[in-house]
Amino acid sequence: MAFRQVGLTYPGPPPVEALRPCELAVFGGEFVTVVGPSGSGKSTFLNIVGLLDTPTTGSYLLDGVDTGRLGDGERTALRGRRIGFVFQAFHLMPHRSARENVELALVYGGVPRRERPRRAREALDRVGLGHRTEALPTRMSGGERQRVAVARALVAEPSLLLCDEPTGNLDTGNAEAVLRLLEALNAEGVTVVLVTHDPAVAARGRRTVAVRDGVLSESGRVRAC
């Protein structure tokens, strides 16, 4: 993914410059963490990367595609194929098994019904939950539920795994287990962008980008214009 002078201003009055025009490139196989206090522009950054918001300036390229040139339906399809989301709140259906929760991501991707159970089981096995495929989320620990959410994000084989405070609802032990899982997936070649307010979590990335007052910076160098 690449930002080329990407910025977003919400209309007023008065207009609010939520993210100032900036440059950023995340290459395949990287693990990048994004930090910043509340109100800094992290959510705006996250929404643009996740194709939930459209920048008002610049261009955002995902897998070489200029997303600003796409219609709404094309953006939705690209998001479904190329971006996996992991949220602080697990967003699992409580009365569906782990397998069924993971399969839902394949429904939206148009995968034939007969293929979904196998792919869901493979994704769950990949995150260490091959023995819990039929368990309900209500009978799982927080760490297990987050691993189901990671499996759901991975099952469509996206090019980018976008994590929003994935350890925010977990105790120390489960948080560590999820971070180790993300590190292991990254070692397999999965590109990870993780948004967090926790400096200790941010330090687990190979590279850290900070957002403050709508300005993106890295390694002490301001990257906004």
Phi, psi and omega in degrees: 000150181213134171260130174239097183055040180283131175212161179219124177240125176276136182294151181261212014269147347277158176298146179243119179274090186287325176220121181281151182310128187213163177243136177201136175233132174240120185267158180305131179087002178279160171235102184248131175253148182235124184238160177163152179288170176301138179080008185278339185119002180300315183295322177297314177303312182300316182293325178290312180301321182278006179062030176266331174237153179253129179296150178271344175223155175078188181225143177246119180255129176237119184054037178082358181265127175284103188292339179290344180268000184266149171282172183302315181296321179292322177296317179297317180295318179296318178299317181294327182275322194247351181234128172254134184251137171232123186250164176299312172276133193292332179056045175261149175281117191295334184256017172245144181294168176304315180299314182295323177297318180291323180299330182302325179296333180278334176299312182290338179272000177076020179286134180305145184305320184293338181272340189296314182300317181297314181293324178294317178296321179296320179294319179293322177296324181297329180261013175083021181239029178299337181270359185237024187298327183260005179286147176275147177304328180294345179249022180241155173286167177301319179296320178294319179297321179291327176292325173298318179297323177294317178300318179298322180290331185270340193298331179272006178056058181287163176275344184221129175255114185253115187246123180252102180049053187293345179252005187298331182257014186247151172286175187301316183295313180291325177299317179297320180297319180292320178296320177296322177297314179297321178295320179294318178296320177297322178296335177279353178113001179285130176280127184237129168240118187240122179263130183207158171257357187264115181301326180293322177290319180300326182293346180283344178283162177279341181209141182236134176246136179252145174237126178213128180053037177078008181250130178269132178219157181213132177053038177081356181255124180287130184254005176270159180260000000 
